[in-house]
Amino acid sequence: MIFLYYGLLENGKLKFGILEINNGYKVEKYDSDFIALETTRDDIITAFDQAGNIALKYSVELEKIGNKTSADYYKKKSIELYNQMD
């Protein structure tokens, strides 16, 4: 089961990013026909870095509209994503 996706979409399809699944995270990269491609260590590092940035930016937007609870959740999530490569 996929809970959340942090990454890039192209024409409404997943392109490159992190899937948050029931037992952790999975890095996925797809070609234009939505066929999964092999990921490298550099892809994994880039994906977690981008996912952390996405979660942090989203937390800022939520804070701006006064949704502190969700903003705090995504700020913590950004730290969790950044720390996956430690």
N, CA, C and O atoms as a GROMACS GRO file, in nm:
protein
  344
    1MET      N    1   0.084  -0.117   0.000
    1MET     CA    2   0.000   0.000   0.000
    1MET      C    3   0.089   0.125   0.000
    1MET      O    4   0.184   0.133   0.078
    2ILE      N    5   0.058   0.220  -0.086
    2ILE     CA    6   0.131   0.346  -0.093
    2ILE      C    7   0.055   0.449  -0.009
    2ILE      O    8  -0.065   0.468  -0.025
    3PHE      N    9   0.128   0.514   0.081
    3PHE     CA   10   0.068   0.616   0.165
    3PHE      C   11   0.087   0.756   0.108
    3PHE      O   12  -0.004   0.840   0.114
    4LEU      N   13   0.204   0.781   0.052
    4LEU     CA   14   0.235   0.915   0.004
    4LEU      C   15   0.347   0.909  -0.099
    4LEU      O   16   0.430   0.818  -0.096
    5TYR      N   17   0.348   1.005  -0.190
    5TYR     CA   18   0.452   1.014  -0.292
    5TYR      C   19   0.517   1.151  -0.283
    5TYR      O   20   0.449   1.253  -0.286
    6TYR      N   21   0.648   1.153  -0.273
    6TYR     CA   22   0.726   1.277  -0.276
    6TYR      C   23   0.812   1.270  -0.401
    6TYR      O   24   0.908   1.193  -0.406
    7GLY      N   25   0.780   1.349  -0.501
    7GLY     CA   26   0.862   1.342  -0.621
    7GLY      C   27   0.805   1.418  -0.738
    7GLY      O   28   0.718   1.504  -0.723
    8LEU      N   29   0.855   1.384  -0.855
    8LEU     CA   30   0.819   1.450  -0.979
    8LEU      C   31   0.713   1.372  -1.054
    8LEU      O   32   0.715   1.249  -1.059
    9LEU      N   33   0.620   1.446  -1.113
    9LEU     CA   34   0.519   1.388  -1.201
    9LEU      C   35   0.543   1.442  -1.341
    9LEU      O   36   0.588   1.554  -1.359
   10GLU      N   37   0.511   1.360  -1.440
   10GLU     CA   38   0.519   1.404  -1.579
   10GLU      C   39   0.394   1.355  -1.649
   10GLU      O   40   0.369   1.234  -1.655
   11ASN      N   41   0.315   1.446  -1.701
   11ASN     CA   42   0.188   1.412  -1.765
   11ASN      C   43   0.099   1.329  -1.674
   11ASN      O   44   0.033   1.235  -1.720
   12GLY      N   45   0.096   1.364  -1.546
   12GLY     CA   46   0.012   1.295  -1.450
   12GLY      C   47   0.062   1.159  -1.404
   12GLY      O   48  -0.010   1.087  -1.334
   13LYS      N   49   0.184   1.122  -1.444
   13LYS     CA   50   0.241   0.992  -1.406
   13LYS      C   51   0.364   1.013  -1.319
   13LYS      O   52   0.437   1.111  -1.334
   14LEU      N   53   0.386   0.918  -1.228
   14LEU     CA   54   0.507   0.923  -1.147
   14LEU      C   55   0.629   0.919  -1.238
   14LEU      O   56   0.633   0.841  -1.333
   15LYS      N   57   0.729   1.002  -1.208
   15LYS     CA   58   0.851   1.007  -1.289
   15LYS      C   59   0.973   0.965  -1.206
   15LYS      O   60   1.049   0.878  -1.247
   16PHE      N   61   0.989   1.030  -1.090
   16PHE     CA   62   1.106   1.003  -1.007
   16PHE      C   63   1.079   1.053  -0.867
   16PHE      O   64   1.043   1.169  -0.849
   17GLY      N   65   1.096   0.967  -0.769
   17GLY     CA   66   1.075   1.012  -0.631
   17GLY      C   67   1.068   0.898  -0.533
   17GLY      O   68   1.110   0.785  -0.560
   18ILE      N   69   1.013   0.931  -0.418
   18ILE     CA   70   1.003   0.838  -0.305
   18ILE      C   71   0.857   0.800  -0.284
   18ILE      O   72   0.770   0.886  -0.277
   19LEU      N   73   0.832   0.672  -0.275
   19LEU     CA   74   0.702   0.622  -0.234
   19LEU      C   75   0.712   0.586  -0.086
   19LEU      O   76   0.801   0.511  -0.046
   20GLU      N   77   0.621   0.640  -0.006
   20GLU     CA   78   0.613   0.599   0.134
   20GLU      C   79   0.515   0.483   0.138
   20GLU      O   80   0.397   0.498   0.109
   21ILE      N   81   0.567   0.367   0.175
   21ILE     CA   82   0.485   0.246   0.177
   21ILE      C   83   0.473   0.196   0.321
   21ILE      O   84   0.534   0.253   0.411
   22ASN      N   85   0.395   0.092   0.342
   22ASN     CA   86   0.365   0.050   0.479
   22ASN      C   87   0.485   0.007   0.561
   22ASN      O   88   0.477   0.006   0.684
   23ASN      N   89   0.596  -0.030   0.499
   23ASN     CA   90   0.712  -0.072   0.578
   23ASN      C   91   0.835   0.015   0.551
   23ASN      O   92   0.947  -0.030   0.576
   24GLY      N   93   0.817   0.137   0.502
   24GLY     CA   94   0.931   0.225   0.480
   24GLY      C   95   0.917   0.307   0.353
   24GLY      O   96   0.810   0.358   0.321
   25TYR      N   97   1.028   0.319   0.282
   25TYR     CA   98   1.033   0.401   0.162
   25TYR      C   99   1.089   0.321   0.045
   25TYR      O  100   1.165   0.226   0.063
   26LYS      N  101   1.049   0.363  -0.074
   26LYS     CA  102   1.102   0.300  -0.195
   26LYS      C  103   1.127   0.409  -0.298
   26LYS      O  104   1.039   0.491  -0.326
   27VAL      N  105   1.248   0.409  -0.355
   27VAL     CA  106   1.281   0.503  -0.461
   27VAL      C  107   1.237   0.443  -0.593
   27VAL      O  108   1.265   0.327  -0.622
   28GLU      N  109   1.168   0.523  -0.672
   28GLU     CA  110   1.118   0.477  -0.802
   28GLU      C  111   1.155   0.577  -0.910
   28GLU      O  112   1.151   0.698  -0.889
   29LYS      N  113   1.192   0.524  -1.025
   29LYS     CA  114   1.224   0.605  -1.143
   29LYS      C  115   1.160   0.536  -1.263
   29LYS      O  116   1.174   0.414  -1.279
   30TYR      N  117   1.089   0.614  -1.347
   30TYR     CA  118   1.017   0.556  -1.460
   30TYR      C  119   1.054   0.626  -1.590
   30TYR      O  120   1.090   0.744  -1.591
   31ASP      N  121   1.047   0.552  -1.699
   31ASP     CA  122   1.067   0.613  -1.831
   31ASP      C  123   0.934   0.670  -1.879
   31ASP      O  124   0.835   0.667  -1.806
   32SER      N  125   0.931   0.722  -2.001
   32SER     CA  126   0.811   0.788  -2.053
   32SER      C  127   0.694   0.692  -2.074
   32SER      O  128   0.579   0.736  -2.083
   33ASP      N  129   0.721   0.562  -2.080
   33ASP     CA  130   0.614   0.462  -2.093
   33ASP      C  131   0.573   0.404  -1.958
   33ASP      O  132   0.502   0.304  -1.952
   34PHE      N  133   0.619   0.468  -1.850
   34PHE     CA  134   0.589   0.427  -1.713
   34PHE      C  135   0.642   0.288  -1.681
   34PHE      O  136   0.580   0.211  -1.607
   35ILE      N  137   0.758   0.258  -1.737
   35ILE     CA  138   0.828   0.133  -1.706
   35ILE      C  139   0.936   0.167  -1.603
   35ILE      O  140   1.015   0.259  -1.622
   36ALA      N  141   0.938   0.090  -1.494
   36ALA     CA  142   1.034   0.117  -1.387
   36ALA      C  143   1.177   0.098  -1.436
   36ALA      O  144   1.209   0.000  -1.504
   37LEU      N  145   1.260   0.193  -1.402
   37LEU     CA  146   1.402   0.187  -1.439
   37LEU      C  147   1.485   0.153  -1.317
   37LEU      O  148   1.443   0.173  -1.203
   38GLU      N  149   1.603   0.100  -1.342
   38GLU     CA  150   1.695   0.070  -1.233
   38GLU      C  151   1.741   0.200  -1.168
   38GLU      O  152   1.768   0.299  -1.236
   39THR      N  153   1.750   0.199  -1.035
   39THR     CA  154   1.797   0.317  -0.964
   39THR      C  155   1.940   0.294  -0.916
   39THR      O  156   1.978   0.184  -0.876
   40THR      N  157   2.018   0.401  -0.919
   40THR     CA  158   2.156   0.398  -0.872
   40THR      C  159   2.163   0.458  -0.732
   40THR      O  160   2.066   0.515  -0.682
   41ARG      N  161   2.278   0.444  -0.669
   41ARG     CA  162   2.297   0.506  -0.537
   41ARG      C  163   2.277   0.658  -0.547
   41ARG      O  164   2.218   0.718  -0.458
   42ASP      N  165   2.326   0.719  -0.654
   42ASP     CA  166   2.307   0.863  -0.673
   42ASP      C  167   2.159   0.898  -0.686
   42ASP      O  168   2.114   1.000  -0.634
   43ASP      N  169   2.082   0.813  -0.755
   43ASP     CA  170   1.938   0.835  -0.765
   43ASP      C  171   1.874   0.833  -0.626
   43ASP      O  172   1.789   0.917  -0.595
   44ILE      N  173   1.913   0.739  -0.546
   44ILE     CA  174   1.856   0.724  -0.412
   44ILE      C  175   1.887   0.847  -0.328
   44ILE      O  176   1.799   0.901  -0.261
   45ILE      N  177   2.011   0.893  -0.331
   45ILE     CA  178   2.051   1.012  -0.255
   45ILE      C  179   1.972   1.133  -0.304
   45ILE      O  180   1.918   1.209  -0.223
   46THR      N  181   1.964   1.151  -0.436
   46THR     CA  182   1.891   1.263  -0.493
   46THR      C  183   1.744   1.258  -0.455
   46THR      O  184   1.685   1.360  -0.420
   47ALA      N  185   1.684   1.140  -0.463
   47ALA     CA  186   1.541   1.125  -0.433
   47ALA      C  187   1.510   1.162  -0.289
   47ALA      O  188   1.412   1.232  -0.263
   48PHE      N  189   1.591   1.116  -0.195
   48PHE     CA  190   1.565   1.149  -0.055
   48PHE      C  191   1.588   1.297  -0.028
   48PHE      O  192   1.516   1.358   0.051
   49ASP      N  193   1.688   1.356  -0.092
   49ASP     CA  194   1.712   1.499  -0.077
   49ASP      C  195   1.594   1.579  -0.132
   49ASP      O  196   1.546   1.671  -0.066
   50GLN      N  197   1.547   1.543  -0.250
   50GLN     CA  198   1.432   1.612  -0.309
   50GLN      C  199   1.306   1.592  -0.226
   50GLN      O  200   1.228   1.685  -0.207
   51ALA      N  201   1.286   1.472  -0.176
   51ALA     CA  202   1.168   1.443  -0.095
   51ALA      C  203   1.170   1.526   0.033
   51ALA      O  204   1.067   1.578   0.075
   52GLY      N  205   1.286   1.538   0.095
   52GLY     CA  206   1.299   1.621   0.215
   52GLY      C  207   1.266   1.766   0.184
   52GLY      O  208   1.198   1.833   0.262
   53ASN      N  209   1.314   1.815   0.069
   53ASN     CA  210   1.283   1.952   0.028
   53ASN      C  211   1.134   1.972   0.005
   53ASN      O  212   1.076   2.074   0.045
   54ILE      N  213   1.072   1.875  -0.060
   54ILE     CA  214   0.928   1.883  -0.088
   54ILE      C  215   0.849   1.889   0.043
   54ILE      O  216   0.760   1.973   0.059
   55ALA      N  217   0.881   1.801   0.136
   55ALA     CA  218   0.809   1.798   0.264
   55ALA      C  219   0.830   1.928   0.342
   55ALA      O  220   0.736   1.979   0.402
   56LEU      N  221   0.952   1.981   0.340
   56LEU     CA  222   0.980   2.106   0.411
   56LEU      C  223   0.904   2.223   0.348
   56LEU      O  224   0.845   2.304   0.420
   57LYS      N  225   0.906   2.232   0.217
   57LYS     CA  226   0.832   2.340   0.149
   57LYS      C  227   0.682   2.330   0.177
   57LYS      O  228   0.615   2.431   0.196
   58TYR      N  229   0.631   2.209   0.179
   58TYR     CA  230   0.489   2.190   0.207
   58TYR      C  231   0.457   2.232   0.350
   58TYR      O  232   0.352   2.292   0.375
   59SER      N  233   0.546   2.202   0.443
   59SER     CA  234   0.523   2.243   0.582
   59SER      C  235   0.517   2.395   0.594
   59SER      O  236   0.436   2.448   0.671
   60VAL      N  237   0.601   2.465   0.519
   60VAL     CA  238   0.600   2.612   0.520
   60VAL      C  239   0.466   2.665   0.467
   60VAL      O  240   0.408   2.757   0.524
   61GLU      N  241   0.418   2.605   0.359
   61GLU     CA  242   0.289   2.648   0.303
   61GLU      C  243   0.175   2.622   0.402
   61GLU      O  244   0.085   2.705   0.416
   62LEU      N  245   0.178   2.508   0.468
   62LEU     CA  246   0.075   2.477   0.567
   62LEU      C  247   0.080   2.574   0.684
   62LEU      O  248  -0.024   2.613   0.737
   63GLU      N  249   0.199   2.611   0.725
   63GLU     CA  250   0.216   2.707   0.834
   63GLU      C  251   0.156   2.843   0.795
   63GLU      O  252   0.091   2.908   0.876
   64LYS      N  253   0.177   2.884   0.670
   64LYS     CA  254   0.125   3.012   0.622
   64LYS      C  255  -0.027   3.020   0.631
   64LYS      O  256  -0.082   3.127   0.655
   65ILE      N  257  -0.094   2.908   0.611
   65ILE     CA  258  -0.241   2.910   0.616
   65ILE      C  259  -0.295   2.873   0.754
   65ILE      O  260  -0.416   2.855   0.772
   66GLY      N  261  -0.204   2.860   0.851
   66GLY     CA  262  -0.246   2.839   0.988
   66GLY      C  263  -0.268   2.695   1.029
   66GLY      O  264  -0.326   2.670   1.135
   67ASN      N  265  -0.224   2.600   0.949
   67ASN     CA  266  -0.242   2.459   0.982
   67ASN      C  267  -0.115   2.408   1.050
   67ASN      O  268  -0.036   2.336   0.990
   68LYS      N  269  -0.098   2.446   1.177
   68LYS     CA  270   0.024   2.416   1.251
   68LYS      C  271   0.045   2.266   1.271
   68LYS      O  272   0.158   2.218   1.261
   69THR      N  273  -0.060   2.192   1.298
   69THR     CA  274  -0.047   2.048   1.322
   69THR      C  275   0.011   1.977   1.200
   69THR      O  276   0.106   1.899   1.213
   70SER      N  277  -0.045   2.004   1.084
   70SER     CA  278   0.007   1.941   0.962
   70SER      C  279   0.144   1.996   0.925
   70SER      O  280   0.230   1.922   0.877
   71ALA      N  281   0.166   2.125   0.948
   71ALA     CA  282   0.298   2.184   0.921
   71ALA      C  283   0.405   2.116   1.004
   71ALA      O  284   0.512   2.084   0.953
   72ASP      N  285   0.376   2.093   1.130
   72ASP     CA  286   0.472   2.024   1.218
   72ASP      C  287   0.498   1.881   1.171
   72ASP      O  288   0.611   1.834   1.174
   73TYR      N  289   0.392   1.813   1.127
   73TYR     CA  290   0.406   1.676   1.078
   73TYR      C  291   0.503   1.672   0.958
   73TYR      O  292   0.595   1.590   0.955
   74TYR      N  293   0.481   1.760   0.862
   74TYR     CA  294   0.565   1.758   0.741
   74TYR      C  295   0.706   1.810   0.767
   74TYR      O  296   0.800   1.771   0.698
   75LYS      N  297   0.722   1.896   0.864
   75LYS     CA  298   0.856   1.939   0.902
   75LYS      C  299   0.933   1.821   0.961
   75LYS      O  300   1.050   1.799   0.928
   76LYS      N  301   0.869   1.745   1.048
   76LYS     CA  302   0.931   1.624   1.104
   76LYS      C  303   0.958   1.521   0.994
   76LYS      O  304   1.061   1.454   0.994
   77LYS      N  305   0.865   1.509   0.902
   77LYS     CA  306   0.881   1.414   0.791
   77LYS      C  307   1.001   1.454   0.705
   77LYS      O  308   1.074   1.368   0.658
   78SER      N  309   1.021   1.584   0.684
   78SER     CA  310   1.136   1.629   0.604
   78SER      C  311   1.267   1.588   0.671
   78SER      O  312   1.360   1.545   0.603
   79ILE      N  313   1.274   1.600   0.801
   79ILE     CA  314   1.395   1.559   0.874
   79ILE      C  315   1.415   1.409   0.861
   79ILE      O  316   1.527   1.362   0.839
   80GLU      N  317   1.306   1.334   0.874
   80GLU     CA  318   1.313   1.188   0.860
   80GLU      C  319   1.366   1.149   0.720
   80GLU      O  320   1.449   1.059   0.707
   81LEU      N  321   1.316   1.217   0.618
   81LEU     CA  322   1.360   1.187   0.481
   81LEU      C  323   1.506   1.225   0.461
   81LEU      O  324   1.581   1.147   0.402
   82TYR      N  325   1.547   1.342   0.508
   82TYR     CA  326   1.687   1.383   0.498
   82TYR      C  327   1.780   1.283   0.568
   82TYR      O  328   1.890   1.255   0.520
   83ASN      N  329   1.734   1.230   0.681
   83ASN     CA  330   1.817   1.140   0.761
   83ASN      C  331   1.823   0.997   0.709
   83ASN      O  332   1.898   0.916   0.764
   84GLN      N  333   1.748   0.964   0.607
   84GLN     CA  334   1.750   0.829   0.553
   84GLN      C  335   1.887   0.791   0.498
   84GLN      O  336   1.921   0.673   0.492
   85MET      N  337   1.965   0.888   0.459
   85MET     CA  338   2.095   0.859   0.399
   85MET      C  339   2.210   0.866   0.499
   85MET      O  340   2.326   0.847   0.461
   86ASP      N  341   2.180   0.892   0.626
   86ASP     CA  342   2.284   0.896   0.729
   86ASP      C  343   2.329   0.756   0.767
   86ASP      O  344   2.417   0.741   0.853
   0.00000   0.00000   0.00000
